Amino acid sequence: MDTTAKQAPAPDRRQSAAAYRNLIMATIGFTLTFWAWNLISPLSGEFKERLGLSSFQQSLLVAVPVLVGSLGRIPAGALTDKYGAKLMFPAVSALTIVPVLLLIPAKDSFGAMLAVGFLLGLGGTTFAIGIPLVNSWFPPSKRGLALGVFGMGMGGVALSGYFTPRIAEHSENLPFWIVAGALLVYSLLAAVLITDHPGRRVPADSLAHRLGEAGRLRVTWELSALYAIGFGGIVAFGVYLPTYLKTWYEMSPTEAGTKAAGFALVTVVFRPIGGWLSDRIHPAMVTAGALLLAALMAIVQAFEPPLDPLGTIALLCMAAGLGTASGSVFALVSQVTPQAQVGSVTGIVGAMGGLGGFVPPLVMGAIYSAKESYAIGFMLLSDLALAGAVYAYGRMRTVRRRADTGTGRPLRPPPES
């Protein structure tokens, strides 16, 4: 009797261990693929000089992987609902090796770089694979923090900004070989260590039908708009901040990369804080407060203050606000989306967030080319962030939890292995 009582919790402990193992593997994979996704940005200044690019062409080169990676999250999320992260994570990680290595022969041609940048967007799709995986393994009371921890994988941008130019100083092709090697090792480990939740429900309907069902949910587009501001701001600054610092504050590429990495690091740290707060406060309230902070700091930066100390403080506080908001928005996704649709909704919301990061670098480049000032760009960011804060507070506080039931066609259990 006593023995049975002591052994009863064992399955729960095993499931908890599996949950944290999957969280760790998903976060590592997200970090590596995000590094790969952002390989062009830290070296964009060198590509500009090598290829004689204009500011707009440089911005386009940086933005293409962001666009493709963002749109690619839509099918990636829906395919994860269907086939599971155990297949999708190692497969996408392995396939990302191809464009990483193609950067080596492509770096002397602008057209070739755009084509490879298009393929490199594949690395940005893993976000939509990891969210449904982590969401399925953790109970609602821990889900916000777990999703925030997974979201720390966007620190791959910081790693890329800091290490890629430094590694390139030793050999211009060395960053690509190192990232490709890391992705290869990870894809092999992920194939063994990542496991789908045993209770995962596999959709029986088509990809198009599932995306249509997710697209008909009003909350999908509300969350997409909020995430486009929060995460889109992070991506935009992650890819464009080195250029901004070099152009406006006349920093060296290495120094600008270091400062940009610090910005990205702050967003990484505050993303799980946003999730943790959302486990305790309604995530809409967290989102509203975080976006309000970002809006105020964008206004400060629009006045183009000296970098030391006011500009640095404004940029870091903006990073904290955007990072917190990106964590709280996905805590809200996990509350209002049925488990079987998390991948599809995540794909759409994640895509809109990435698209939110695609437009600002182009706008900033175009504004600077026309006005030789970034003030208008920062004021636009402040307007968007303020609008998001008002909407999150006024509308999203009223959103209630939905039962974990699907819509549309019935679901079937996963096939026995």
Secondary structure, 3 states (H helix, E strand, C coil): CHHHHHHCCHHHHHHHHHHHHHHHHHHHHHHHHHHHHCCCHHHHHHHHHHHCCCHHHHHHHHHHHHHHHHHHHHHHHHHHHHHCHHHHHHHHHHHHHHHHHHHHHHCCCHHHHHHHHHHHHHHHHCHHHHHHHHHHHCCHHHHHHHHHHHHHHHHHHHHHHHHHHHHHHHCCCHHHHHHHHHHHHHHHHHHHHCCCCCCCCEECCCHHHHHHHHHCCHHHHHHHHHHHHHHHHHHHHHHHHHHHHHHHCCCCHHHHHHHHHHHHHHHHHHHHHHHHHHCCCCHHHHHHHHHHHHHHHHHHHHCCCCHHHHHHHHHHHHHHHHHHHHHHHHHHHHHHCCHHHHHHHHHHHHHHHHHHHHHHHHHHHHHHHHHCCCHHHHHHHHHHHHHHHHHHHHCHHHCCCCCCCCCCCCEECCCCC
